[in-house]
């Protein structure tokens, strides 16, 4: 168990909490601010890298991920300073994946070369829709044409490019989604993240839905059809699902996200960032203050941005490994599960799910089948200890 995290790898997540505007569907920890002191943020990020670097000396870092918020609003010099400090703090693999999330507006795409020069080699773009009416409904600040131009710039700049789309949107039919997804796949991205629209409490969409003002949402059967269309169309274009919502050409999977799903260790820096870190054979869960000002103040006052660090017992780790690994097409390593939990998954539950055609058990790996993946939550509930 001491080195279990090595099965997943070691990554660093940097959270930039600011956006130009808050999208009505978004429940991420993002904030709109007219004044941002990027020097103050640089000092806090570099201080946290120093602190966590002292705790993880000797580890080799696989990935860095700038998430948000909208990290493409960061000053490229700030990104460069962070990556310089990262390289001074940890040895890195020969080909590290360094991702930055970006909005496809002309302002931000004009800075792509500067981010590349700072050390970013992969960009993940929040395209969200290829329909101007829907982009407006989703509160996005770009048009389809602007998004496609930004994608072309990104593809000419970075080694790897991914973008996100949301389906099951208002007034969208399965045929609409098939056409839109087919168009997206002509853009030659090597990775797509495709999410069904969910109405989250505390968002603008959530409030509208509660008041009966969010009209035209697809019924469950229609949304399920869109999920099946997603699998079919992406597979036919050579981007099969490797995770519930993520599709990639072989070799182009998000290495950073795979660290989460394969239950490796990752450090979380920034407001609202979570982490998992193994020390002396025990895995700890870390979290941070969500409010940007509170996080900055805590780092300045105490020298640490963590709110808490809690040891996870064997059962908690086993549950997390089950939840994450079953999202992957490659599935769960049954032997590793036993090493983490101290006991195997229920043989009767496994047999029942296999008889139903929901999972397969081959070469000590447990995987959801194509028929099982749409009901993955039910499978996981059946397997939970």
N, C-alpha and C positions, 0 to 999 in steps of 0.2 A: 504493500500500500504506500510505502514511503515515496516511491517514484511513479505512482499511478498517473499523475498529470502528464507524464511523457507520452502516454498513449494518445493524447490529444494535441500536445504542443503548448507553446507559450507565446501569448500575444499581449499587445498593449492597445487599450482603447482610450482615445482622447475625446472628451465631449465638449463641443462648442455650443453653447445654449441659445444662441441668438438667430433669429430669422428676420427677414424684411417685413413679413406679415405672417399672421397665424392662420393656417388653413383650417376650414371649419370641421374637417374630419379628424384632425390630428390630436392625439392625446399624449404625444411625446413631451419631454421636458424642454420646451422651447419658449423663448420670450422675445418680445419686440422692444428694442431700445434705440433711442436716437443718438445716444452718446456711449461709446465703448472705448475705454482706455486700453488699447492693445498692449501697451508696455506693462501695465499692471497685470494683465492676463498672462503675458509671457513670464513674468517673475513667478507667478503662482504655479504655472505648468512646470517650469524648470525646477522649482523647489520640490514639487511632488515627484518628479522623475528622480531627483537626487535621493529623496527619502526611500522610495521603493527600490531604487537601484541598490542601496545598501542592504536591503533585506533579501535581495535575489541575486547576489553576486555569484558569478560562475555560470549562470544560465545563458543559453543561447536564445535570442529572440527571433521568432519566426515572422511575425506580422505587426504592422501598426495600422490602426484604423481611426481616421478622423470622422466622427459622427456628430449628429446634432438633432435639432437645430440645422443650420446651414453653414457647414465649414467653409464653403467656397466664399463666404463673406469675410473670412480671416485674411489678414494681411499675409501675402506670400512670404514676407520676411519672417513673420512669426512662425509659420509652418516650417520654414528652413531652420530657424533657431531651435525649434523643438526636435527636429530630426537630427540636427548636429549633436544636441545633448544626448539623444537616444543612442547614437552611435558611439559616443564617448562613454556611455554608461554600461551597455551590454554588447558582447559580441553578437553579430547577426549571421543568419544563414547566408550562403553565397548569393541567393536570389530572393531577398525578402519581398513580401507583398506589402506595399504601402498605399493604402486606399484613402481617398478623400471623397466624401459625399458632396454633390454639387447640384444646384438648380440650373436648368438650361436657359437662363436669360442671357441676353447679349452682353450685359455688364460682367457677369461672372465668367462666361466662356471666353471673354477677352483676356482673362487672367490665367488661362490654362497653361500657357507656356511658362509663366512664372512659377506655378505650382510644380510643373515638371522639373524645372531647374532647381527647385527647392528639395527635390527628392521623391515626389509622388510618382508612382508608376502605374496606378490603377485609379480610375474614377468611376463612381457610381452616381448616376444621374436620376433625379426625381422627375421623370417625364410625366408619369401618371395617366395620361390619356393622349390619343392622337385625334382628338375631336375638339374644336375650339369652343363649342357650346359647353361641353362637359368640363373643359379646363376652367372656364369661368365659374361653373357651378362648384367646382372643387376649390375655388379660391386661388388658383395658380396664377402666377404673374407673367407667364410666357404664353405665346401662341404656338400652334403646331409648327408653323414655318420656322419660328425662332428656335424651338426645341430641336428640330431637325438640323438646322444650321449649327447649333451648339454641339450636337452629336457628331457631325462631320469634323468639326474642329477637334473635339476630343479624340476621335478615332485617328486623326492625323498626328496627334500629340503624344498620346499615352500608349503603352504596350497593351493594356487591357481596358475594356470599357464595358460597363454594365448599365442598364437602366431599369427603372421600376414602372410598372403599369398597374392600375387598379381596375378590376372588373366588377360586374354586378352593380354598375352605377345606375343612377336614376334614368328611367326610360330606355335602358339598354336591353336589346334582345340577344339571344344566343347567336343569331346570324350577324348582328352588328359586331359582336365580340370576335367572331371567327374572322371577319374581314379585317378588323383592326389589328388583331394579333398577327395575321398573315402579313399585313403591311409592316408591322414592327420587325418581323423576322427578315424582311428584305433589307433592313438597315445594317446587317452584318455585325450586330453585337455578338460578343462571345458568351454573354451571361445576361439572363433576364430574371428579375424578381417580380412575380405576378401574384398580386394579393386581391382577395375578395374584399370589397368594401364592407367594413364592420362599423356599426353605429355605437360609438363609445360614450358612456356617461361622462358628463363634464365638458363635452365638446359642443360647438355650435350646432353641428348636425344632431347630436344627442338631444339638445333642447328643442330643436325643430321637430324631431321625431316624436318627442313626448307630447308636443302640442298638435300633432297630426298634420304638420306642415311640410314634411319631407315626402313628397309624392313621387310615385313612379318607381319605387324600389322593386326589383324583380322578386317574384315569389320564390319559395324554396326550390321547387322543381327546376325553375329556369336558372337559378344560380348554380344548382348542381350540374345542369347541362353545360354551363359555362366552364365549370371545373373540368369536366370530361373533355370538352373541346380543347381546353388548354393543354392537357396531356397529349391528345392526339396530334394537334397542330405542331407543338414544339418537338415531339418525337420525330415527326415526318420531316422536320427541318434540321435534324441532327442536334437538338438541344433538349435531351431528355431531362426529366426531373431527377435531381440528386437529393432534394429535400422537398418538403411539402409544398413550398411556394417558390422554390428556386430551380432554375433550369440553366444548363451550361453545356457548351461543347466539351467533350472529354478533355481534361487537363486545365479547363478554365474555371473550375469551381472557385468560390470565394474561400481562400485558405484561412482567412481570419474567422469567418463564421463557422468554418469546420472545426476550429478550436473549441467554440462553444458547444457545438453539437456532438463532438467526440469527447467532450468533458475534459478538456485540458485546463490549464491555468491561464488566467488573463487578469491584467491589472487595469482597473478603471480609474481614470483621472478626469476630474471636472464635475460640475454640478449634476447630481443625480446619477452619476456613473456607478455601476456595480462591478464587483470583481470576485474572482475565486483565486485563492493563493494557498499553496501547500507549504507548510513549514513544520519541520521535525515530524513528518509523517501524518500530520493532521491538515485537513482542508478547511479553510476559513472562507466565509462569505463576507464581503465588505460592501459598504454603501456610503454615500456622501449626501450632504445637504443639497436639496433641489434648487433652492433660490440662489441665483448667481452671486448676489451681494453677500449672502451668508457664507457661501463657500469661500469666496475671496477673503472675507474677514477671518474665517477660521484658519485658513492656510497662513495668513499673515500673523495671527496671534499665537497659534499653537505649533506651527510647523508641520501640520498634517491636515489634509482635507477629508479624512475619514470621519464619519459619524459613528460607525460601529464596525467591529470585527468579531464575528461569531463563529465558533467551531461547529462544524456539521458532524453529526454522529453518523454511524454506518447506514442507518435506515434513511436518513435525509440524503446522503450521497447516492445511495442506490436509487431512490426515487428520482433525483435529478438526472442521473445517468440514463435511467429508463425513459424519462420525458424527452430528453434531448436526442438520444441515439435512435429512438424509434421514428423520429421525424425524417431520418436519412434513409435513402433507398438501400444503402448498405446494411442498415439495421444495427442490431445490438450484438455485442460479443458476449455470449453466455458465460464463458469462463471468467471474463473480466467482471461481469456482474457478480459472480460468486465471490471473487476476490474482494470486491468493494463491500458487499452486503453480509458476507459470511454464510449465505444460504442461496440456493437456486430459486429461480422463479417457479411458481406453482406448476407442477407437472400436469395437474388436471385442467388448469386454465389454459395452458399451452395446447394440450391435446384438444380441448373443446374448440379453441380458435382455429386450430389447424383443420379440424373436421369441417368447420364452417367455411373454409377456404379464405380466411382472413389473414393468416400468416403462413410462412414457411419456416422450417428448421433444417438448415443445411450447413455442414461443416462448422458446427458450433456457433452459427449466426442465426438470429431470429429476425425475420424481416416481415413487414406488412406487404401483402400482395397488392396488385392493382385494384382488386375488389375491396381490399381492406383499407387502403389509404384514404378514401373519402370518409371513412368512419374511424379514423385513427384514434380520436379521443375515447371512443367506446372501447377500443382494443386496450388502450393504456389503462383505463379504469379497471378492466378485467385483470390486468397483470399487476396492478399496484399491490405491494405487500401490505 
